[in-house]
Each structure stands twice: as structure tokens, then as C-alpha cells.
Amino acid sequence: MATLVIVESPAKARKIAGLLGAGFVVRASLGHVRDLPGSKMEIPERYRAEPWAHLGVNPETFAPIYVVPASKRSTVKELRQLAGAADRILFASDMDREGEAISYHLSRLLNVEQPTRMVFTEITREALQAALQSTRPLDLNLVAAQEARRVIDRLVGYEVSPLLWSSVGGKLSAGRVQSAALMLLAQREMARMRFRPATFWSVRADVLTRPKFTATVTHVRSSEHPQGLPIARAGDYTPGGVLKPGTQVLEMTGEQVRALSAYLDGREATVTAVDVTETRTRPAPPFITSTLQQAGGRLNLSAKGVMDAAQRLYEGGLITYMRTDSPALSDEALTEARREATRLFGPAAVPAQPRQYATRNPNAQEAHEAIRPAGTSWRAPAATGLSGADLDVYTLIYQRTVASQMLDAVFDKTVVTLTCGAATLGAQGRVLKEAGFLHLLQEDDGETDDQRLPALQAGQRVPLKARAPEGKKTSAPTRFTEATLVQAMEKAGIGRPSTYAQTLSTLQTRAYVRLTGRHLAVTAVGLLVTTYLARQVPDVMQNDFTATMEAGLDDVAAGTSTRVAYLTRFWTQGLAPTIRRASREAPSLPLPHLNGTRLRATAGGAQLVREGQSAPLPDEVIPADLDEAQADAVLQGTWTAKKSRAGRAARAEATPPGTVSSRPARKSTRSSAKPRRS
């Protein structure tokens, strides 16, 4: 046998074996082959008497105990036999920290003193041949960063979780990334409970031109305010339902807006200004891991579902490596994207020069490419033979990459100002002039008012027909979806592309959050865990601290810091003393939307407490969704679940609460980048 190539997954091994051909044996390690002990039984006998043995890490020296899990012993045995017969061994696991660590542990188990790495970002014949010609030594800095990450996560998890067991109850868990992400969710949930709606009004009239359009009253003049005051809008109010400090607006009563509407009806308005400007919308950059997971929401796929599909596409040789934080494209990819755009829409579809995109993340791994179709000749989605989620995700990636090299979309935006008596009205419309990348891909650029306005001139008189006034209430902060939580985690520096999907999955598996429709609602247990950790071990909940920990791992990977220095800073001098000082007192949390009501942790689970009464809170109840009547029912033991509860919760998330109107509100029908199949 000539060369043994070791990759991570069987599907990847089969694909690569078919491309490399004779002279190569390709086998899968099935992920990590060595890890910290997962149970007491896995701890080697010589360590079991050590007081720190249950951790799998000596917290004084940070020396880890590595063992081969029982599930991997047969795999390691086979690889040792193949390695013994091979003339050459290439370690071809993924090119991130985890992949580097897998190669390192394999090399130790196979007694390879100078391991050779074979790395590639796509599984094509050309990419594999190039990788064979450009092998490199093992990157021990990447290995050190992975080991530091694994050790700190083990220490945090194993030392903080027992605090939760004795204070909140149950076999709960804490984690470096998981807990910080939970804090984002809990803060949003608490903001919803503290929210108090404010009422405001919208007064609109149809302008009976050809075509007709709708204008909204923006200002009203009076003797006290001859220049006019703007009518209060949702953005003028605080979450507490009062006007923001320093805001000068007109808060109208129902009687006043009905009188204003009646005044406008049937009268003529004068056009006082017409402003026409050209606006341009650039195509979005090619996908990185986080933006792909966010876009997956449009396909009704979870972050994990998107990554599972992307993994299959990568292993099948259809896309490049799916864990990346760089939107850059190689010269070959730029050329192919422009060629595909030209094939689909002609030479005029692309600008004179290729577009290149740079990351805004200072810690991005710029050596990686964006997620794009693999190879130098891309397959259109219809030619792939894919179906289901795999086809949807490939289509998304293909269209986003090709569209990134197409021309801007160009619009004519018109803003019209009108006056009628004491009222000033405004209207705006936008007309697509040049479709550009919108030929291929619809993108939501935030513009929702696309009504077509007629040609108007200042001084022109136009007839009005008033619409019934709409009384509205400000909306509570919207819960995160998986997509928006990934976006928030990325912005806050919590986690890395490879951890987002697993973090979301863990939060739901632990029952800290629950999906209501597409939104993530925090359970009673999730709120109590957050309350306890925020008071006793605040560092693990703070974005800045967690982001600094991530940046520290990047420094280890770059060789500018060491593994021991990192762990000493964040564990010995940081979290360890805080954990030692932590109280085990059961947390109690006031629920601000329910007068005198608290959530309390007990040995029997979460309880609702009010005026000396207490009762277990049913697991299916989301605290933020309780109203006074439901809370009373829980305390009196008469609460019962209703089959339609989940459906109503989902609808409540989809429609801002508190809206009252004399007619149904119109919803925008524009898609948020819903892909068109090519």
C-alpha cells in the first residue's frame, strides 16, 4: 500500500477515494479519536486518586488526561493496522482548530513523529491534487488553541454546573458560550416583561391621482406651534410607554384624529415638494457560516439543519468548506461567478471589475474562502440531482455567490410632501429602474414602501379621500429567532462559526429555551439559571468577557500567546476564584409584568410565588407569556393547558401585540431573499 489518507467522515472518505484513485487508501476517523474522560470509568487507574481526576484536567498545571473512548477503539485499531502497512500517511481532517487537533491526536496514537497535513477547502479532483502538492507540517499553535478551548470549556462546565444543581436543582449545565448566549435570550425576555405599550395614531388619505397613492399625515400646525409638530410615532416612546426625554411631538386623542380625518376627506391638498433621487442596492457578500445559518430561516431550517445540509454538500464535493468567517472569493471563484451571471443574463449583467468582499470581523481567518459552489465549473441547482433541504441550501449558496458579482439594483425613489389646511402629509415610493442582481436573487434591503407615484409638480392640487384612522400600540421587543440569535452572537463575539448551531441545540436540549413558532422563548428554568449565574458567576454571562476569551484563543492560534498563559489568565486568575466564592442560595426572580409575583427555584422545580402563596409552575408555561388571570389559576391549582396555546403564541410572535385598527393592517408581501430556482 502506498499512501494512507485519514479524513473525518465516511462520506468524505468515499468521495475522496474515488477522486484520488489507485495508490491511496482513504479512511475516516469518525471525528475525534481522543478526548477528556467522559465518565468516572474512563479515568485511567493512575489518576483516580487525584482530587481533580473527575475534571479530566489538572487545574494547577492544565495537563489534560486523554483517553480513547470505547466507541473509537475499533476505529483506532483499524487505523493502526493500515498505518503499519502504509508507505506514507497524510492527515486530511478539516482545516480548522478541531481538525488540526484530530490530526494531532491521530499522529500520537499512530506513532507518527512528524505528521504531514493535507488541507483543502473543497473536494474536487483539482483541489485534492493541489493539496497533495502543498502538504505542510502540523500547526501546533492551532492544536494548542483547541486544547485551551477544550480545557476551559471542561473546567467551566464541570465546576459551574454543580453550583446549578444545588441552587436551581436538577442536572443542569453551564458553559462558556452556552451561558452567554442564554443571557442574550433572557435579557430580551425580561425586556418583554418590563415593556408597557403606548398608544399612537396613524392618519392617512388616498391621493386620487392616476395612479392613486397613499399619503400619511406627518405634522400638524397650530397657534402654539405655527411650524407644526410631528405626530407621535412608535419610535418616540420608551419601552416603558412614555415619551423619550426631549421629544417634542403631538400626542393626539381619538377624537382629534377622527376630526382631522373628517377634515381631510374630500378636500384638495397642495403638492409642496417633490424630491426624486436615484438609489442603489448592492448585492450581499457571499455566505460565511453565520450568514448562511441566518438565511436558513427563510427555508424553515434550524441552524443545525442548515449546517447538516451544508456538511453533506461539502462532503459530496458540491460546496467549499462550510465553517468560515471570511466572505472573500478566490480569483478562480470570481471568474466562475461572473461567467455564470453572464451565462444566465448576458454580458451586461456584471460590472467591469470583479467585486471582492472583506470581513468586518478582526479575528476572521482570511485564508479561508466564503462558502461557494465547489470547483472551477459550477453546476446550476437544477443540474445537481439534489432534492429537499440539500437542494434548497445549495440553491441559496449558488444564487448568493453568483449575485454577489452582478450589478447593483437601481431605483428611482420619490418623496412627496403635501399640505391640506393645518396638516402636512408625506408619501414615498420606489420604482425599480435597473434590476441588476435582483434578476437572480430577491434581497430585503429594508425598503417596504414601493408604491408607484405619478409624475407630480410643486403647486399642483390633488384630491384626497381619507382613510379611517388607525389606533396602534407600540410593540414589545421581539424574541430572537435562531437566525437573529446567531447574528447577535456574532456581533457580541460569543462563540465561533463552528459553535453556533451546537449552542442553539444545547439550549433547547437543556430546556432553557423553547421554540414558539420560529421564536426562542426562555423557560422558567432558563430564567432561574440566568438569574443565579448573573449574580454568582457574572463573568460567564458577560459578552465582553466571553468575547475576550474568544480573542484569547485566536491569539493562541496565531502563536502570540501560549495555552498556559491563556488558561492562567481566564481560569486561575479569572473564573476559579469567582466560582469558589459563589453562594449556593436558590435564585428568586421578580416577574415585572405580574404585580408582586416572583419565580423561585425549589428542589421540586420552579415555583410561582405571590403574597404568601406558591405553586409549581407547569413546565409548558413560559413565564413571560403569563397574564394575571393565568398566574392566579396557577396559584390556585386550576390552570390547565389549552391545545391552541402554542398556535396562539406563534401568532402573537408573528403579529405585533396591541394593534387596534378600524381595518386590518396590510402586511408587506416582499420576500426576504427567497431563492428562485435556477
Beta strands, then each sheet from edge to edge (+ up, - down):
strand 1: 3-7
strand 2: 24-28
strand 3: 88-91
strand 4: 116-117
strand 5: 136-137
strand 6: 199-202
strand 7: 204-207
strand 8: 213-220
strand 9: 229-230
strand 10: 268-281
strand 11: 409-420
strand 12: 423-434
strand 13: 461-466
strand 14: 470-473
strand 15: 513-516
strand 16: 519-522
strand 17: 588-590
strand 18: 597-602
strand 19: 605-610
strand 20: 613-616
sheet 1: 2+ 1+ 3+ 4+ 5-
sheet 2: 6+ 14-
sheet 3: 9+ 8- 7+ 13- 10+ 11- 12+
sheet 4: 15+ 16-
sheet 5: 17+ 18- 19+ 20-
end
